[in-house]
Amino acid sequence: MSALRDALEPEGDRGTMIATTPTGYQLNAPEDAIDNRRFERLAAEGRGALVAGDAELAARLLAEAEGLWRGPALVDVAYAEFATREAARLEELRLDTFEDLVDAELALGSQEQLIPRLHAFIGSEPLRERARGQLMLALYRAGRQSDALAEYRAARETLVEEIGIEPGPALQALERAILVQDASLAAQTVGGTAPRVDLPAGPTVFVGREDELAEAVRLLRSGRVRLLTLTGPGGIGKTRLGIEVARAVASDERGAVFVDLSNISELELLAPTISSALRVSGGGRPAEEALVGALQDDPPMLVLDNFEQLTEAAPLLGRLLSSSPQLQLLVTSRAVLHLRGEHEFPVGPLALPALADDEEAARESPAVALFVERAQAVKPDFELTTENVADVVALCSALDAMPLAIELAAARVKILSPRELLARFGGALELSSAAQDLPERHRTLRATIDSSYELLDSAEQRLFARLAVFVAGWTLEAVEAVCGGDGVGDVVPVLGSLADKSLVVDAGARERRFTMLQLVREYSVERLAALSEEEDLRASHAAYFVSVAEAGESELSGPSQDVWATRLDAERDNFRAALAYALGSGDGVTALRLAGALRRLWQLHADLGEGRAALEASLAAAPQAPLVSRAKALNGLGVLAAEQGDFDAAERAFEESLEAARLLDDDARRMGVVTNLGNIALFRQDFDRARELYEEGARLAKKLGSTFNAATTAHDLGLIELALGDVGAAIERCEEALALARLGGTPQLVAACLRSLASAIVIRGELERAQELVEESLAIVRRLNEPRAVAECLETAAGIAAAAGDGARAAALFGAAEAVLDSIGTTRLPERQPWVNVYQEAARLKLEPGKFEEEYARGRNLALEEATELATSRRVAVSS
């Protein structure tokens, strides 16, 4: 012990590092004197520098951390129970630190020196995919593209042989990028496809906020902030600022997608709503799992707007950030999210001039500029003058310079001067002490809306409150059906008056549609709650949207399918609200009618998970519902389950629906269900059973005189013949089906018949006609926004190209089709696989070894517009 003290403790400092205790000796070494603690500190600091973009500092710190290792951790006590886990943890951290150091040195251009080190590292750690990717990137940057691709093949062979899995998405994406010589490989990160920017256009000029805009953009571009939350009271301008920030960031190097959460309050709808904005469908997978997968490679910035009612779901955002290292989130919310790594960015009122009577300073003030701009929108001859400038500044100040409050006040300039506005609003901006629990700014804004409300007559006030029953807008027909009657009179002029007073806004849709600003609607909801008629209004709202859904259901089975699909999609949030009310109030029959009527819409737009959950909940809530309603809902449930690939659940639902149809002696319903059961048999390749069921459906269609169902069964029988290789019979059936579909089918059915016929006649070499058919089908399904059908059209066009000897174009189109299926989280229907296999092999035979995979990868990275152009151009695809 004395010798140990001599080694560790300087002369005169005896007892400082080694203390004597009643039970023995205790080591009190400083943190930095213990090599594993020093290593962990240096590794963390190096990783932080790497994330911040300081590659030089990161390399220095990480190299110092790595240099502390002299062999395995805790080797002298390796077999002691206490040391086993700690040694494993330190070893894993050492491997991570080496890979961090490689990233830093790659950023510094040291790829040549890294190659032998990476080869040695992988020799001892062959399953580390991150290191494999680093070696591929180093080889590529060193001008050795073929060696980089060979390294990918070696990695894949090792992973498959050793643990039976394919390389992860990041390694696959890197291989694709190397194949097409993606320019972004010269940078520190691996790029993907062209960025998608999907942000709302500003309805008015963006006024002020230049400093806030610049600072928020700087934070996001720095790389140090991945979750930026714009906070502030309602009406402060968070949404508009967020959109402009995202637009500025996206314009440089990355995409951005806006996600409107203002109408979502159920926590479980957060992931599906984000997925919908990203055009991602679960396809049978949990929504969060599908979303995580979609955000793995080069994700766009997500702008999540109006998050305050979903703060309990905020941990989802943390999981998304953890699973996707490149992801950035820009959130607007009245409350912070309390997540690790969150950077709060408070959004305050607009700036006011220091002196109220300084006309030039007032003109440059964002608050006054906004007032003038909005005032001129309703009164074009309004001007800021020496006479009114002080009143305008005082009014903006009294409104706390909050954008929504200023806009509401400016809208009154048509009838009131700034001085009159100030006199009317200035003394009533603060609420009484009875509401002292409200936030300060919210009290001021509430007073502004109070003042607007007090200017309404009794009919306007009543209609204003009743409009709160709608979610995300309404049509004129809807407001007349739900909100007319006692106390309102003729709805049209009253609604027009509310629009003139800026409490209702034109949503600008193709069909005339109206909505409210979110904060105004919240105020309207409070007014509705104060009315004794709220329950009746919500029941009326549910009944009306059941009628809309049922009217649309029949139209979705006719020639106006595309028009009605768009119209019904606009009412998605109203349908959700009606369904939630019906289920919550115990009205299972209404819920069942609504869910049953919406099945075709959910199927068309691949909203399979939401639709299936709604049907299951409605069926459970209405066990005693009329048998006809249950039969319809069960059939719909089976269709959606089958689309998700859950064939067993689909078959159970269809069998129960069929039994109900037999009890009802309903041949029309039985016809549809037996055809659907035929589809299940076809998917399982039980062709005899499928033919038996389809032929039964055809007999019933003939008996009932149903052209639509006759076309459907003829088409389905054609698919059987095609699968069995009887091309002549397949063409005959598909020609019959197409003629019937054009006579009495839907655009969706016409499109299906067109591409099935094309798939058959291409086998006979009728390539020109096949191309014409698939182009017509593709135009229809693009208009309908039917992603699975789009993928099938691209596959069919690929087969035509392969038959024509254009292997490169065929490979790219096959890749593009797979990308579309991946985007909705589903796979190819089983009966199409043999046909696809034949033409993929034909394309391969036309190409040099490896060329098919190269073009296939290029096709996967095409935007949908590019893939459509390739499918219809009839030109040979040229590799990038």
N, C-alpha and C positions, 0 to 999 in steps of 0.2 A: 504493500500500500504506500509505503514511503517513496518507493521508486516511481509509482504512478503519480504521486503528488509532485515529485520533482519534474516530471514530464509535462504536467498539465498546469501547474500553478506557479506563477512567477515568485521570486523571492520576496518575502514579506506579505504575500497574499494568501497565506495558508488558510484553508477552510472556505475559500470563496467558491471554488468549483467542486470540491469534494467535502461534503459535510458529514459529520458523525451523528448518527441518530441512535435511539435506544435499540433499534432492530438491526442496525448495520450501517452501511454507507449510502449516501445519496449524491448522484452527479447533478450539478447545477450549471451545466454548460450553456453559454449564450446560444440563441437560435442559429446564428451564422457560423458558429463553431462546429455544428453538427452537419456533416456533408449532405445527408438526405434532405434536411430542412432547407439548406442552401440551394440544393438542386431544384426542389419544388418551387421555391421563390423565383429563381432565375427562369425556370420553364414557364411559369405563369406570366412573368413580365415579358418574356420573349413572345409568347402567344398574343399578349395584348398589343405589343408593338406591331406584330404581323397583321392583326385585325385592323389596326389603325392605319396601315399602309406604309409604315416605316420599316422597309425590308432590311435596310442596313443595320439598324439598331436591333431588330429581331434576330438577324443572323449572328450578331456579336453575343447577345445574351444567350441564345440557344446553344451556340458552340461552347460557351463557357459552362453551361449546364451539362452538356454531354461530356465535356472533358473531366467532370468530377467522377465519372464511373471508372472503376478499376477491375471490375469483374461482377459476378452475380451479387445481388443484394443480400445482405445478412447471411453470407455463405457459412460463417463460422457457427451459426445457430440454425442452419437450414432445417434441421429435423425437429426443432422445438415447436410445440404447438402454437405458441404465441406468434412465431415468426412466419408461418406459412402464408397466411393471407396478406400480411404486410409486404412480404417479398414479392408476391404475385402482383400486388397493386403497383409497387415501385417499378417492376419490370414492364408493366403495361404503359406506365407513364413514360418510361425511357423510350419505348417504341414510338409513342405519340410525339415525343420531343424530337426524335430523329426525323420524323416525317414533317413536323413543323419547320425544322431547320432546312430540309430539302425545299419546301415551299419558298422560304425566304431566299435561298440561294438561286432557285429558278427565277425568282423575280429580279435578281441581280444579274442574270445572264450567265450563270455558271454551269450551264447544262453539260458541257464537255467533261468537266471535272466530276460531275455528279454521276455520270453513267457507270463507271466501275464500282463506285460505292453502293449505288442502288442494286447492281447485279449481286454484289456480295450480301447485302441486306436481304434481298429476296431469296437468295439461296438458303438462308437460315429461317426466313419467315415467308414461305411461299403463298400463304393464304391472305396476306395483307393486301387488299384491293387498292387501298389508297397509294401504297408504294408502287404497285404495278402501274397505276395511272401516272404517277410521277415519272417513272422510267419511260413510259410511252411518250409523255410530253417532252422529256429531255431528248430522247432519240429523234423525235420529230423536229424539234427546234435545232438539232444538230445536223439537219438535212438528211436524216435516215428514216424516211417515211415507211419504207418496206420493213425495216427492222422494228419500227414502232407497232405496225400491224401484226408482225410475227409475235411480238411480245404479248399482244392481246390474245392471239390464238393459244399461246402457251399458258396464259393465265386461265383462259376458259377450260382448257384441257385439264389443268391441275384442279380447278374447283369442281369440275364435273366428276373426275375420277376420285378425288379425295373425300369430298363431302356431298356430292350429288346435287349441286346447285349451279345455276347459270351465273355469270357475272352480274353485279348489281347495276341499276339504272345509270349511275354516274360513269362507270367504266364503259358501258355500252354507248352512252352518249359521246364519250371521248373518242371511241373507235369510229363512230359515224362522222364526227367532226374531222378526224384525220383523213378519212376516206375522201371527203369533199374539199380538203385543204381549207377548212374554215379560217378566215382571216383573224378571227378572235383568238386563235391559238397562240398568236404572237404575244398576247397580253397575259396577265397573271391568271385569268379565269377562262374556263372553256365555255364558248358560246353555243347558242342554239339557233332557232329560227329568228326571222325578222320580228322585232318587238311589236306587240299589239297594243295600241293606245285606244282605250274605250272609255272616254270621259265625256260627261254632258257638256254641251255648248252653253256658255253663259247667256242667259236671257237678256242681260243688260251689260253696259260697259263696266269693267272691273275698276272700281274707284278706290284709290288709296291703298294702304297695306303694303306699299313698296318695301319698307324696311322689314316687316314681318315675313313677306314673301322671300326676300333675299336671305334672311337668317334661317328660315325653315329649309330652303333649298340647300344652303351651305351645310346644315346638319346632316341632311340625308346623303349628300354627295361625299361627305367626309368618310363614310364607311363605319363610323363609330356608333351611329344611331340606327337601329333596325326597327324600333317601334317608337314612332313619334305620335303623341296624342295631343291634338288641338283641343283645349278645354275652354269653357266659358259658358255663360248663360244662353238660353234659347234666344235666337234672333240676333246674336252678336256677329254672325258672318263666318262661322267655322266652316260650313260646307263650301262656300264659294272660295274661301282662302285655300282649303284643302285641294279643291279641283285645280286651282291655278298653280299651286305648289307641285302637284303631280304632273301637270302639263309641262312645267319648266324642267323637271327632272327627266321625264320621259323623252323629251325632245332630243336629248343628247345621245343616250345609249341603251335605253331599256324601255319596256312596255309599262303600261299602267292601266288598271281596270277598276272602275267605280262600282261599288256595291251599296245599294240603297237599303238600309235596315230600318227605315222610319216606320214601316208597317209591320215589322216583326217584333213580337213580344215573347213568343214561346222559345225557350232556350234550344230545344231540339231542332228548330228550323234554321239556326245560324249556319251550320255546315252546309245544308242543302241550298240555302240562299246564296252563299259564296260560290258554291259549285255551279249554280245556275248562271251567275254572272260570268263565270269562267267558261261556260258551255261544257261543263263536265257532268256526266251522269254516273250515279253509283253502279247501275247495271247489276244490282243484286248485292253489291258490297256495302258495308256500312258507309254512310256519307263521309265521315271523317277519314276513313281509310282511302276512299277514292280521292278526296281532296289532297291528302298528303302525297299520294302518288302523282297527282297532276302538278304539284308545286316543286317537284324534285329538280327538274332541269330548267335552268334559266327562267325562273318565275317572274311574272310582272309584279310591279309594286301594286299592292291592294289598297284602295282607298275605301275604308269601312266607315260609312256615314251614319250618324245618329245611333251610336252604340250605347247610349246611356241606359236604355231599358233592358240591356242584355249583359250588364256588368258581371252577373253571376256566371255567364258563359265565357268570361275572359280567359280562363285557363286553356281553352281551345287554341287561342292565339299563341299562347306560350308553347304549346305542343307543335303548332305549325312552324314557329320560328326555330324550334329545336331540331325538327326533322328536315328543314330546308335551309342550309346555311346562307344561301344567297337571297332569301326572302326579306323584303322590307314591307312594313305595314304603316300606313298613315291613317290614323283613327280620329274621327271627330266625336266628341262626347262631352256631356255636361259634367261628368265625373271622371276622375282618374281611374285607371284599371287596376292599379296595385299589382303590376307584374314586374318580375325581374327584368332589368334592361330597359324599362319604359322611360322615355324622356318626355316629360310634360312640357307643353308649349302653350301657356295661357294666351288667349286671344281677348284683348281688351277693346274698349270703345274706339271709334274713329277719332283721329286728332282734330282738335278745334283751334282756331286762331287765338293768339294771346290777347289781341285787342278786338273787341266786338265791332268797332266802327272802322277797322282797317279793311277797306274793300278789296285791295289786291291780295292781302294775306288771306282773307276769307275765301276768295276764289280758288286759292291754292290748297285750302283746307279740305281734306277728304270728306269730313262730315258735311260741310256746306256744299261741296261739289256733288255729293250724292243727292242731297235735297234738291238742288237745282236740276240735276239730270232727271230725277223722277217727277218733279213738278212739271217740267217741260213735256214729259210724256203724256200728261193729261191736259196741260194748258200750254200749247206750243209757244205762245207769246210771252210766257213768264220770263222775266229777266232779274238778275241780281243787280240792284241799284243802290245808290247812296242812301236813298230814302228807306229801303227795306233791309239793308244788310245787317244792321244791328238786331232787328227782329228775327231774322233767319238764324243768326248766330245764337241768340238767346233761346230760340225754340230748340235748336239742335242740342244746346247745352242742357236745357230742361228735360230733353229726352235721353239724357246720358250718352248722347252721340252713338246710340245703338242703331245699326243699319235697319232692322225691321221696323223699329219705332219711327225712324225718320221716313221710311218709305210709306208707312201708313198715314203719317201726318201730311207728307207731300201730296198724297193722292187727294187731299181735301182742298188743294189750292184752286181747284175749279170753282169752288163756291165760297172759300174763305181766304182772306189775305193772310200773310205770315203774322201780322199783328193780331188779327182775330183768332188765328190758330193758337197763338201764344196765350191770349187771354182765356181761350176755352180750355186748353190743355194744361197750361202752366200751373194752375192752382190745384189740379186734381191728380197730379202724378204720383203722390205718395199714398199708399193704402193706410187705412186706419189701424190703430194699435191692435185690433182684433186679429190681424194677419201678420203679426210681428215674427212668426216663425219662418216666413218666406225669405229667401236670399234677397239682398238689397236690390240688385239689378233686376231680378225677376219681379219684384214689387213694382218697379218703375215701368217695366214692359207690360205687366198686367194692367197697370193703370192706362197705358196707351190703348190697349185693346178694349178696356172698359169704356174709354171715351168714344172709340169707334162704334162700339155696340150701342151706346146710349144715343147715338145719332140715328139709329134705325127705328122705323115705325114698328108697330106690334106684329104685323104680318112678316116683316123682314126678320125680326128677332126670333119669331117662332120657326121660320124656315131655316135660319142660321143654325139654331140648335138641332133641328131635325137632321140637317146634313151631316152631322157627326156620326150618324149610323153607317155611312159609307166609309170604306177604306180604300185609299189610293184612287179616289175619283169616282165619277158617275156620269151617265149619259142623261140627256133631257128626258128620255122615256123613263129611266129609272127614278128620277126625282119626282116626276109626275105620279108614278105608280106608288111610291113608298111614302112621299112627304106631302102630297097634296091633301086637300080636305079641310077640315075644321080649323079655322083661324088663319089660313093662308090664302084661300081662294085660288085664283089662276096662278099657277106656279111660275110660268114663263116670265112675266114682267117683274115678279119679286126676285127671281134668280138674277135677272139682268141688272136689277138695282144693286144687289150684293156684289156683282162683278164690277160695276162702276165704282163701287166704294172699296175695291181691292181686297175684299174679304173672300172672294171667290175668284179663281184665275182660270183662264182657258188653258187646258193641258196641251193643246196643239196637235192632237191626234187626227188621223184621217177622218174618223167618225167624231163629230163634235162631242167633246168631253171636257168636264170641269173638275177642278180639285181645289184644295186649300193649302196654303203654306202650313207646314207642320205645326208650328206654334199656335197659329190661329185655330187649327183643328183641335188642338189640345184644349184651348179655351172653349171651343164649341162643345167638346165632349162634356165639360163641366156643366155647361148650360143644359145639355140634354139630360144629364143626371138629375138636374133640378126639376125636370118636367115629370108629371105623373104618367105620361104616355110612353116612357122609354121602353118598357117591356113590350108594349104593343108595336112600337116602331121596329124593334129588333125582330119580332116575329114576322112583321110585314116585309122587312128586308130579306129575311130568310126565304119566305114564300116567293117573293119576286125573283130571287136568283135561282131558286129551284125551277121556276118557269123558264127563265133564260137558258139554264143548262139543258132542260128537256127540249126546248125549241132548237137549241144548237145541236143537240145529239142527233136529231133526224137530219139536220142540214150537213152534219159531218159525214153522213152516209150518202150524200148527193153531189151534184156537179158544183155546188157553191162551197165545197169543203174548205178551200184555201181562204176564202173570205171569212167564213165563220170561225175558222181556227184562229185567225188574227183577232176577231172580235171577242171571242171567249177568253183568249189569253190575256186580253186587257183587263178582264174581271177576275183574274186569279186571286187577288187579295180579298175581294168581296166574297168569292166562293169560299175561301178559307174561313172568313169571319162568319158566314152563314152556317157552315158546317160546325164550327166551334160552338156557336150559339145553340144549334139544334141538339148537339150531343150534351152540352152543359145543362140545357133545360130539360133533358129527359125526353126530347121529341125524336126518338130513334127512327120513326117512320120518315120524317122529313129528311133526316140525315141520310137515310138509305136511298131515298129518291134522288137526292142531290149527288151523292157519290156514284150511284149507278149511272146517272146521266153524264157524268164527267169522265167516265172510263175512256172513251175514244180520244178525248183531248189529252189525257195523261199518256195514253199509248202513243199518240202521234208525235208528241214532243219528248218522248222518252223520260217522263217524270214518273218512273215506275215505282220507286220506293214510296213516294208520297201518296200516290194513288192506291197502292196496295194497302198501306196502313189505314187510309181513310175508309176503304171498303171493309176491311176487317173490323175496325172500330164500329162502323155503322151496323154491320151484321150482328155484332155482339150486343149492340144497344137496342136492336129491334127483333128479338126472337119470335114475337107474335105478329110481325108485319104481314101484310097480304102476301100470299105465296108468289104471286106474279112479281112483286118487288124483290123478294129474296132470290127468285130464280134469275132475274136480270143481274142483280148484284153479284151472285155467285159466278155467273158466266164471266162478268167483267173481272172478278178477282182471278179467275183461272187464266184469262188472257194476259193480265199483267204478270202473273207468276211465271207463265210460259216465256214471256219476253225476257224475264230475268234468268231464264234457264232452270227454274225450279219446276221441272216437269212433273214430279210426284205430287207436289201441292196443287199444281194446275189441274192434273187429272182428278184429284179428289174434289176440287171445286166444280169441275165440269160434270162429274158423275152426279153430284148432289143437285146441280142445276137441271140436269137432264131428267132426274127423277121428278123434280117439281114440275117440269114442262109436261111430263107424261100425266101427272095427276091433274094438271090443268087442261089436258087434251089440247095443248097449244102447239100446233104443227110448225108455226113460224119460229117459235123459240126453240123447239126441238131441232129444227133445221140448222140453226146457227150453232147450237151446242155440239151436235154430232160432227159438224165440219171442224170445230175446234178440237174435238177429240181425235179427229183424223190428223190434224196437225201434230198432236203429241205422238201419234203412231209414226208419222213421217219423220219427226225429229229422232225417234228411236230406231229408224230404218226398218220398222215392221211394215213393209210395203203392202202385204196382203191385207192386214188390218186397216191400214190407212185407206186403201182402195175401197174396201167394204163400207167404211164410214163415209167417205166422200160420195160414193154412189148413192148411199141412202140420202145424203144431203141433196144430191142432184134430183132424186125422185121427188123429194118434198118441195124443192124449188119449182119444179115443173108443175106440181099439183097446185101450188100457191100462186104461180105466175110471177115469181120474183126474178126479174132479170139480173139484179145485183147478185143474188145468191147463186143463180145459174152460172154467172161469169166466174164467181169465186170458186165454185166446185170444179168447173172446167179447167181453170188455171191450176188448181191443186192436183187434179188428175194428170195434167201435163207435167207437173214437177215429178210425179212418180215415174212416168214414162222416161223422162230425161235421166233420172237416177238409175233406172234399169237399163239404159242404153238404147231404148227404142226411139231413135231420133225422129223418125217419120211420124209416129204416133204423138210424140211430144209436140212437134210443130203443129200438127192438126188440132190438138187440144188447145194449145196456146193461141192459135189463130182464132178459134171459136171463142175463147175467153175474151180476147181483145175486142172482137166485134161486139160481143154482148156488153163489155165494160164501157165501150164508147157509147152504146145505146142507153144504158141505164145504170152505170156504175159511178164511182167517185174518181176524182183525179188520182187519188192514192192507188186505187185498184187498176186504173188504166196504166199508170206508171209501172206497177208490178208486172202486169201482162206484157208490156213492152220489153222490159229487160229480160224476162224469162224467155220470150220468143227470140230475142237476140242471142241469148245463151244457147238456144237450140240450133238456130240456123247458121251460126258461126261454124258449127261442126260440119255442115254441108259446104262450107266455103263461100257462103253468100255474105261476104264481109261488108260490102257497101251498104246493103240494106240493114245489116246488123248494126253498123255504126249509126245510121239514121235513127233506128229504133232506140238505141241507148242514149243518144243525145236528146231525143224527145223526152224520155223517162227522166233523165238528169235534170232537165229544165223544170219539170213538174215538181220533183221532190225537193229541189233547192227552194222553190217558191213555198212549198209546204213546211220547210224546215224539218225534214224527216231524216235524221242522221243515218240510221241504219240503211235506209234505202239509198242514200247518197253513196255509202260505202259499197253497196252491191252494184251500183252503176259504175263506179270506178273500177271494180273488179271485172265487170263485164267488158268495159272498154279495154282493160288490160289483156283479157283473153283475145279480143279481136286483134289487138296490136301483135300479140304473140303469134296468132295464126297468119298474120300478114308478114311475119319474119322480122318485125321490129322489136327485138328482144329488150333493148334499152328502155324504150318507151313503156313496154309491158311491165318491166321490173319496177320502174318508178311509180306506175299507177297501182300496182299491187301494194307497194309500200305506203302510198297515200291512202288507200282503202283501209289498211290496217291501222293507220294513225287515226282515222275517223272513228273506227270501232273502239280503239283505246280511249278516245276522248269521251265516250259515253259509258265506259266501263263495261263493255260487253264483248262478245266474240262472234265469229261467223256462225250462221245457222248450220247444223250438221249436214243437211242435204246438199249444201253448196260445196263442201270440202273436196269431193272427188273431182268435180269440174275444175276447181281452182288448181288442184294438184297437177292436172294434165297440162294446163296452159302455163303454169309456172315452170314446169319441166321443159316445155317447148321453148319458152323464153331463154332458159339457161343454155340450151343446146345451140342457140344463135350467138352466144356471147363467149368471150374469152374467160378462162377461170377467174373467179373473183369479181368479174364485172357485174354479174347479176346482183350480188350483195351490195356492191357500191351504188348501183342505181336504185336499188330497193331502199337503202338508207337515205339517199337523196330524196326519194319520193316521200318518205316518212316526214321529212322536214319541210315539205312544201306547204304553203298556206292553202286554204281550201279554194280560194280564187285561182291560185296557180295550178292546183290539181285539176280543177274544172276546165281551165284553158287547155291543159295538156290532154285531157280526155277528149276534147272536142276539136283540137287543132289538126289531128291526123298527121302531125309532124314527128320525126324521130327525136327522142329526148337526147339532148346533148349534156354530157356530164359537166358539172360545174368545176 
